[in-house]
Structure formats: structure tokens, C-alpha cells
């Protein structure tokens, strides 16, 4: 009985390992990472574990409900997570961000959603993908190869590539009102993972 339990445990570990490796984009050479984070809540933004809500329709002021992860410098860093919009009365809400830190601190890549499901890059307005409608689960991967490129994948397909300068960065996700946006919105994130190499 003990041997059977050990075999089942080993098989379970192999299956879990295969699922984890399968979930990554750009496979090869990744090491699992576990950066710490701070919860950020401003204005009408609230965070309840992985549920992020902007409860008001304000079109001014800072409305934020996010997780802000630890800063990294150099290397290649991958974020993976899935989001599902539960309700959305507003539009133009940032869901995933990669920020510069240090001497060049500020927004670098912000992916927002419009009512109707269009995902777009806040810097420049380019469409990233469509189909991020209420109730639909969407998987997001960002790969920041510091000093080279920052790549965004939606449901495993490469959708956006921008130059990435040398320096320090950090990941954020949740719900944040862009300068031209307003709530309300409730979005649930799941399956959050990080890797580096």
C-alpha cells in the first residue's frame, strides 16, 4: 500500500510538472519565481484576494485595485495569469501593467480593455486582441527580456512586441482607471505564475 501511494504521488508530481511547463510560452530554461507583492487600493478600488473592483463611475481621480510585485533588474521575466471580467459598466480599464522603476520610473506597458472586449496598448492605442468580453476567461503572458523586447501573448499567441530598455521593472495586475476611462468593473484573476531566466 505504501509503495502504491508513493507511485501515485510521483505520477501526480510528473503530471503537475508537465502542466506547469505546458502553460509557459517561449519554453526552455525557465526557473519558477515567487516575487512578493503589495496590494494597492485607491479611490473606489477594492481588492479581495484575486477579485479586483472599481465600484464607481468616476472619470477623474485615481481609481486603483491592483497587486504590485517586486522590482527586478536585468534578465528575462515571464508573467502568466488569467482574467475573467465579471461585470463592466465602464470602459478603458487597465488590467495588466509592466512599469519602469528606479531613475526611469513610470508606465512602460499598460494593457487595457474597452467595453465590447477590445484589449489595447494604452501607449499608442494599438489593438492587442479582441474577445475579452464579460464572462470570458483570457490568459495573458508577458515576457520582458530586459534591454531587448517586451512581448505580450493572449491565449498563447504573440500579439504585441515593444522595445525594452535596460533597467528595472515590475509587474502589476488588477483594475486601474486609465486617463480616458471609468468604472465600474469587477475582474477576477487566477492561475498567477512567474518565471525568470
N, C-alpha and C positions, 0 to 999 in steps of 0.2 A: 504494500500500500504506500509506504514511504517513497519507494522508487518511482511508482506511478505518479505521485504528487510532484516529485522533482522533475520528471519528464514533462508533465503538463506545464509546470512553471517555466521551464526552459523554452518550450514551444510558445508560450504566451509572450515571453520576452522577445523571441525572434519575430513574432508577428507584430508586436508593438514597434520594434526597431524598424521593420520593413515599412510600416505605415508612416513613421516619422520621416524616414528617408524619402519616401514617395511624395510627401507633402511639400518638400523643398523644390523650388525652381533652381535652375543652374546647379544641378547636383555635382558633388565632388569636392572633398576636402573641407567640408563644413564641420565646425565644432559647436555643439549646443551652447547657448549663452543664457544667462539669467540676470539681466540688468535690473537694478532696483528702480522704483518709481515713486513719484509724489502725485497725489490727487489734486487737481486744480478745479475749483468751483468759483465762478464769478457771476454776478448779476442773478439771473433766474436759472442758472445752471446747477444741476444736482447730479451726483454720481452715487449709484447704489451697486457696488461690486462692478459688474460689466454692463450695467444699464446706464446710459447717459441721456439726460433730458434737459432741453431748454423749454421751459414751461410758458414763456411769454412770447409776444409777437413784436417786441421792441425792435426798431430798426436803427437804434443808436445805443451807445454804451457797450460795455464788454459783457457778452453773454457766453460763458465758457463752462463746459463739463468735460474734463479730459484727464488722461494719465500722461504724465511727463516722465520719460525714462532717463536713465543715467547717460551723461555725456561720454562719447568715445572719440578717440583721435586716431586717424590712420586706419589701415586695413580695409577689409570688406565686411559689411554688416548687413544681414538679412532679417527683415521683419516679416512675419506672417500672421494674419488674423482674418476672421470672417465677420462681416456685419450684416445685420438684418434690421431694416427700418420698420419699427412697429407702427408708428404714426408720424405724419408730416403735414402740418398745416402751413408751414413756411417754405422757404427755398434758399438756395445758395449757402448751405451749411458745410463747413469743412469737417471732414471725417478722419483723415489721416494726414499727418504733417511730419516732415523732416526739417528740423531747424538747424541753423548755424549757431555755434556757441563761441565763447571767447571774444577776441577782438573784433570778429566779424559777425557778432550775434545778430540774429534776426531771421525772418521767414526765408526759407530756401525752396521747399516744395510743399505745396498745400493742395490736396485733392478734396474737392467739394462736390456736393450733389445738389442738383436743381430739382424742383418739383417736376415730376414726369420721369425721373430716373437717369438723367444725363450726369455722368461723372466728368469733371473737368479740372484742369490745372488752373488755380487761381491766378498764377503769374502768366499772363498772356491769354488765358481763356480757352486754350486748346482742349477739344474733346478727348477724353481718355477712353470712355466706354459708355454704353447705354444699358438700360435694363435694371438699374438699381432702384426698383420700384418697391413700394410698401409691401412687406411680407416676403420679399425675395432675399435669399442668402447669397452674399457676394464675397469671394475670397480675394484678399489683397496681399501681394508680396511686394515689398520694396527692397532693392539691393543697392546699397550705397558703396561703391568702390571709390573710396576717398582719393581725390586727386585725379580721378578719371571720369566715371559716369555714375549717375543715379538712375536706376531702371525700375519701372513700375509694371507689375503683372496683375491682370484681373482674371480670376478663374484659370490661372496657369498660362495665360497668353500675354506676351510682351506688348504693352500698349503705349508706353511713354519712356523716352530717354532724354536726359538733360546732362550737361557737363557738371561735374562735381569738383570743386576746387579743393586744394589741400586745407587741412584744418580740423576743427572739432564740430561734432554734430550730435543731435539727439532725436529720438523718435517720440511722437505724440499721437494719440488717437482718442476718439470720443465724439464730441459735438461742439463746434465753435462757430458763432455767427461771423461770417465774413463782412467786410465793409459794406457790401451791397446786399446783404442777406438779412433774414429774420426768421425766428422760430414761429410756432413751436415745432419741436421734433423730439421723438424718443427713438433711440437706436441702441440695439444690443449687440455687443461684440462677443466673440467666442474663439476658442482654439488659438490663443495667442502663443506664438513661439518666436524665439530669436536664435540666430546662428551667427558665427563670425569665422573669418579665416584670414 
